[in-house]
Structure formats: C-alpha cells, structure tokens
Amino acid sequence: MLSTKRATITSTVKAPADRPIDIPTTESRIAFSYLRVSSAKQAGEDRSGLDRQGDAFITFCDRHGLIPSLDPVVDKGISAYRGSNRRKGALAAFLEAARNGTIPEGSVLVVEDLDRFSREAPSYAEANLHQVFELGLAIGICRDDVIVDRAKYDTDIGVWLQLLVRRDAAHDYSKKLSERVLAAHERTRERERNGERVNTHWRPQWLDYDEETDSFVLNDRWPTYRRAVDLCLEGNGQVRAAQALNAEGHLNSHGKLWA
C-alpha cells in the first residue's frame, strides 16, 4: 500500500507538467512516466505527442507489477539532442530528486522509447544511462517492454545490443534532421543574398507585402508602433507608454489594450 507521505520536486524551468511532481513514498517499486516533446506545438492543445507517449504507461506498469506515480515527469519543448532535458528540464529535476533521496532507490523511469530519454551522441547518451543506474534507478522502455537496471545492462548482451542500436539510431536521426534544417536555412539565405524575396510572411507587424510591386508597405498598424517608439524615446517606461497608448486609442496586435 502507498503511504500518505508525499514530497514534491520542481524543475528550474516550466517543463515538468504545470505543477510540482507528486511523489508517493513507498517500499514498493514506483514507476515514473517521463514524457518529452521537442517543440511547443507537440505540447499544444491536442497534446498528441504527450498523450501518445502516456498511453502505454499504465499497461506497462500492470505488466511489470509497478506502482505508477500520480504525476508524470514532463519536458515540453525541450530537446534531447543536445542534452537540454538532462541539464535544465524536468528530467534534470527528477535526477536531482533521486540524488538527494526524494526518489526512492529501485524506482523505474518509464519512457515510450529510448529516444525520449536521450538523442545525444553515443558517449553522452551512455553516460546519461549510467547516471540513472548510479542513482539506484532503472529505466523502463515501453517499445521493448523491458526494464533495465545496472545488473541487466551488464549481464544481458541482448538488451545491451538493443539499447546500443536504439541509442545510435536516435542520435543519427536527429543529426541528419538537424543537418537538413541547416541546409534549408542556408539555401534560403543564399536566395536572399541573390535578391530574391523569401519568406515574406516573416515581417514586422506594421508591414504588409505587396505581391504586385514586390515590395513591403506600411499598414494601418504603423502609427501605433511609431507612437510606441516615440513614447520610449521621450523617456517613458513600459507602464507609462502602455497607459498613453491605451488613452490614445491604440490597441495591440490582438485588438486589446496594452499591458
């Protein structure tokens, strides 16, 4: 049975869900669901990325006799390719809680797939995994339906090879994707250097793009932003400038009062 005693940990960023992580204290083996998406869009209103990852958690716990924690450990819009999640995200807060004893030894960090945990280069990904083991924790992987602790990692060559393949594939995928994105940006910059109009929708709110003349023109938002600049140059702070804009009838880009 779970004890009524609880403790909370909080990440240094807003990544771990929208509230502190609720951690039950128990002598039984507890499972913590780790959910991560790399972009805010994946964590948006439909939450498709997070929901997909969380769907298999309870059934995984049932199959392996684990007690599911009441709250997931969530990193929203945080990349695992460069290790941001282990340095400043909810994962970092979770590992720190394990380090100071808030998370009991023997607990299992459950992920949909290993790439949710890390997409870093092999040496870093390996170190991340060993950090989990050194804290007395195990990692559960829903895709492979396996729980891996230090003993299993050291003695089961099949599991070791499986994690090696998963780890390297995750990094290679992210590396190639990053290279493709960088190459696309460079092609865009080259077109711009050659005088071509590219991404004309990326422009200040006071400009419109006229396709017929292939030029940018001031729109009806221009007087508001011109006035905002003038107010700042006159020495007004943010509050006074907002008050003046509101008094003069200037609305912000959402059609509301300035704050």
Wavefront OBJ file of the C-alpha trace (Angstrom):
o trace
v 0.000 0.000 0.000
v 1.156 3.525 -0.664
v 1.968 5.685 2.297
v 0.199 9.018 2.644
v 3.562 10.783 2.918
v 4.430 12.872 -0.132
v 7.231 15.021 -1.397
v 7.477 17.394 -4.329
v 10.199 18.392 -6.745
v 10.137 21.304 -9.126
v 12.265 21.872 -12.216
v 14.152 25.124 -12.717
v 12.091 25.611 -15.880
v 8.368 25.324 -16.559
v 8.824 21.989 -18.241
v 7.599 19.465 -15.601
v 3.893 19.487 -16.354
v 2.092 22.553 -14.987
v 2.508 21.765 -11.293
v 5.025 20.099 -8.938
v 5.582 16.377 -9.360
v 3.661 14.410 -6.720
v 5.850 11.607 -5.368
v 4.387 8.917 -3.131
v 6.757 7.324 -0.618
v 6.598 3.531 -0.535
v 8.718 0.441 -0.081
v 7.277 -0.948 -3.312
v 8.763 -0.253 -6.711
v 7.416 3.012 -8.114
v 7.285 3.908 -11.795
v 7.579 7.490 -13.033
v 6.418 8.261 -16.551
v 8.836 10.545 -18.418
v 7.213 12.383 -21.327
v 9.111 14.713 -23.641
v 8.345 16.645 -26.797
v 10.859 18.830 -28.601
v 8.505 21.613 -29.649
v 5.738 23.617 -28.036
v 3.482 22.647 -30.971
v 3.631 18.981 -29.938
v 2.511 20.002 -26.451
v -0.275 22.237 -27.760
v -3.992 21.971 -27.375
v -4.307 18.490 -28.867
v -1.299 17.242 -26.823
v -0.929 14.439 -29.367
v 2.774 13.942 -28.708
v 2.398 13.771 -24.934
v -0.807 11.727 -24.990
v 0.702 9.134 -27.314
v 3.664 8.658 -25.002
v 1.494 8.406 -21.906
v -0.976 5.862 -23.278
v 1.258 2.822 -22.716
v 2.461 3.777 -19.215
v -0.309 2.232 -17.085
v -0.403 -1.037 -19.028
v 3.394 -1.229 -18.800
v 3.157 -0.834 -15.012
v 0.461 -3.530 -14.818
v 2.547 -5.995 -16.797
v 5.618 -5.452 -14.631
v 3.972 -5.081 -11.231
v 4.952 -1.432 -10.791
v 3.099 1.248 -8.829
v 2.523 4.214 -11.168
v 3.357 7.648 -9.768
v 0.449 10.081 -9.589
v 2.131 12.622 -11.882
v 4.312 12.307 -14.976
v 7.684 13.984 -15.383
v 7.103 16.219 -18.412
v 9.516 18.204 -20.570
v 7.617 20.404 -23.025
v 9.530 21.908 -25.923
v 12.900 20.672 -24.669
v 15.384 18.885 -26.908
v 17.243 15.699 -26.008
v 19.594 16.038 -28.996
v 21.880 18.497 -27.223
v 21.027 17.306 -23.717
v 18.854 20.230 -22.666
v 16.482 17.906 -20.830
v 19.206 16.484 -18.563
v 20.678 19.924 -17.808
v 17.672 22.128 -17.151
v 14.432 20.272 -17.718
v 12.092 18.162 -15.645
v 14.405 15.193 -16.189
v 17.194 17.167 -14.507
v 14.883 17.915 -11.567
v 13.906 14.258 -11.328
v 17.520 13.080 -11.253
v 18.378 15.704 -8.638
v 15.472 14.443 -6.509
v 16.852 10.914 -6.823
v 20.283 12.229 -5.873
v 19.020 13.807 -2.652
v 16.901 10.797 -1.728
v 13.445 12.159 -2.523
v 13.017 9.488 -5.194
v 13.485 6.029 -3.586
v 16.113 3.660 -4.937
v 14.703 0.961 -7.145
v 12.244 3.315 -8.814
v 11.737 2.958 -12.564
v 11.771 5.835 -15.043
v 9.444 4.723 -17.843
v 9.749 6.121 -21.378
v 7.873 5.380 -24.565
v 11.164 4.794 -26.369
v 14.808 5.420 -25.566
v 14.863 8.497 -27.817
v 12.547 10.279 -25.346
v 15.328 9.959 -22.756
v 18.303 10.919 -24.925
v 19.237 11.696 -28.514
v 22.756 12.836 -27.704
v 25.966 11.476 -29.218
v 26.742 7.894 -28.081
v 29.250 8.771 -25.345
v 26.879 11.294 -23.748
v 23.838 9.020 -24.087
v 25.801 6.208 -22.451
v 26.819 8.492 -19.577
v 23.192 9.567 -19.121
v 22.088 5.954 -18.824
v 24.819 5.158 -16.306
v 23.805 8.188 -14.268
v 20.377 6.585 -13.855
v 21.979 3.309 -12.774
v 24.336 5.034 -10.327
v 21.334 6.611 -8.609
v 19.897 3.159 -7.993
v 17.187 3.608 -10.612
v 16.128 1.556 -13.614
v 14.740 2.630 -16.952
v 11.626 1.059 -18.436
v 11.108 1.154 -22.213
v 7.547 0.611 -23.400
v 8.511 -0.073 -27.005
v 10.671 -3.016 -25.978
v 8.568 -3.951 -22.914
v 11.672 -4.192 -20.776
v 13.024 -2.794 -17.513
v 16.774 -2.275 -17.498
v 18.824 -1.769 -14.341
v 22.602 -1.959 -13.978
v 22.615 -5.715 -13.413
v 20.552 -6.439 -16.526
v 22.572 -3.998 -18.591
v 25.844 -5.657 -17.528
v 24.744 -9.287 -17.940
v 22.179 -9.404 -20.745
v 24.044 -8.876 -24.013
v 20.771 -8.905 -25.961
v 19.437 -5.947 -24.006
v 22.798 -4.182 -24.223
v 22.868 -4.525 -28.027
v 19.228 -3.470 -28.317
v 19.852 -0.270 -26.353
v 23.018 0.411 -28.329
v 21.102 0.208 -31.619
v 18.245 2.356 -30.276
v 20.679 4.934 -28.870
v 22.724 5.309 -32.051
v 19.640 5.360 -34.297
v 18.064 8.142 -32.227
v 21.189 10.283 -32.456
v 21.715 9.639 -36.165
v 18.108 10.582 -36.948
v 18.340 13.858 -35.025
v 21.739 14.658 -36.522
v 20.510 14.154 -40.089
v 17.364 16.154 -39.382
v 19.450 18.996 -37.961
v 21.733 18.942 -40.992
v 18.744 19.066 -43.363
v 17.238 22.032 -41.495
v 20.542 23.913 -41.502
v 20.985 23.217 -45.217
v 17.473 24.511 -45.936
v 18.197 27.707 -43.991
v 21.433 28.189 -45.916
v 19.617 27.787 -49.240
v 17.101 30.407 -48.098
v 19.880 32.821 -47.118
v 21.596 32.262 -50.471
v 18.370 33.109 -52.331
v 18.017 36.260 -50.239
v 21.627 37.240 -50.981
v 20.790 36.917 -54.675
v 17.975 39.433 -54.272
v 15.044 37.003 -54.183
v 12.122 37.670 -51.874
v 11.879 34.710 -49.480
v 9.534 34.100 -46.556
v 7.719 37.382 -46.987
v 5.308 36.370 -44.208
v 8.173 36.848 -41.709
v 7.961 40.590 -41.281
v 7.196 43.246 -38.642
v 3.529 43.680 -37.813
v 3.499 47.185 -39.264
v 4.446 45.990 -42.766
v 2.472 44.236 -45.490
v 3.875 42.597 -48.601
v 2.534 43.769 -51.944
v 2.932 40.963 -54.478
v 2.218 43.189 -57.485
v 5.036 45.612 -56.700
v 7.175 43.008 -54.882
v 7.696 45.420 -52.016
v 6.845 45.976 -48.366
v 4.417 48.766 -47.486
v 3.375 50.344 -44.209
v -0.039 49.195 -42.973
v -2.584 50.657 -40.540
v -0.594 49.270 -37.585
v 2.317 51.593 -38.364
v 1.024 54.671 -36.420
v 0.674 52.585 -33.243
v 4.215 51.249 -33.352
v 5.605 54.650 -34.401
v 3.851 56.152 -31.375
v 5.222 53.429 -29.102
v 8.762 54.201 -30.243
v 8.219 57.935 -29.713
v 6.949 57.340 -26.177
v 10.037 55.298 -25.351
v 12.361 57.926 -26.831
v 10.627 60.529 -24.657
v 11.770 58.576 -21.602
v 8.551 56.775 -20.724
v 8.801 53.337 -19.175
v 6.759 50.332 -20.240
v 3.833 51.085 -17.914
v 3.535 54.762 -18.821
v 3.912 54.029 -22.530
v 1.148 51.415 -22.333
v -1.109 53.828 -20.455
v -0.551 56.515 -23.083
v -1.228 54.128 -25.965
v -4.455 52.966 -24.338
v -5.562 56.540 -23.638
v -4.966 57.492 -27.268
v -6.949 54.513 -28.566
v -4.031 52.408 -29.837
v -4.730 48.684 -29.489
v -2.145 45.904 -29.562
v -1.841 43.299 -32.315
v -4.594 41.216 -30.701
v -7.019 44.120 -30.710
v -6.760 44.542 -26.949
v -5.371 47.152 -24.555
v -1.645 47.310 -23.927
v -0.460 45.899 -20.609
l 1 2 3 4 5 6 7 8 9 10 11 12 13 14 15 16 17 18 19 20 21 22 23 24 25 26 27 28 29 30 31 32 33 34 35 36 37 38 39 40 41 42 43 44 45 46 47 48 49 50 51 52 53 54 55 56 57 58 59 60 61 62 63 64 65 66 67 68 69 70 71 72 73 74 75 76 77 78 79 80 81 82 83 84 85 86 87 88 89 90 91 92 93 94 95 96 97 98 99 100 101 102 103 104 105 106 107 108 109 110 111 112 113 114 115 116 117 118 119 120 121 122 123 124 125 126 127 128 129 130 131 132 133 134 135 136 137 138 139 140 141 142 143 144 145 146 147 148 149 150 151 152 153 154 155 156 157 158 159 160 161 162 163 164 165 166 167 168 169 170 171 172 173 174 175 176 177 178 179 180 181 182 183 184 185 186 187 188 189 190 191 192 193 194 195 196 197 198 199 200 201 202 203 204 205 206 207 208 209 210 211 212 213 214 215 216 217 218 219 220 221 222 223 224 225 226 227 228 229 230 231 232 233 234 235 236 237 238 239 240 241 242 243 244 245 246 247 248 249 250 251 252 253 254 255 256 257 258 259
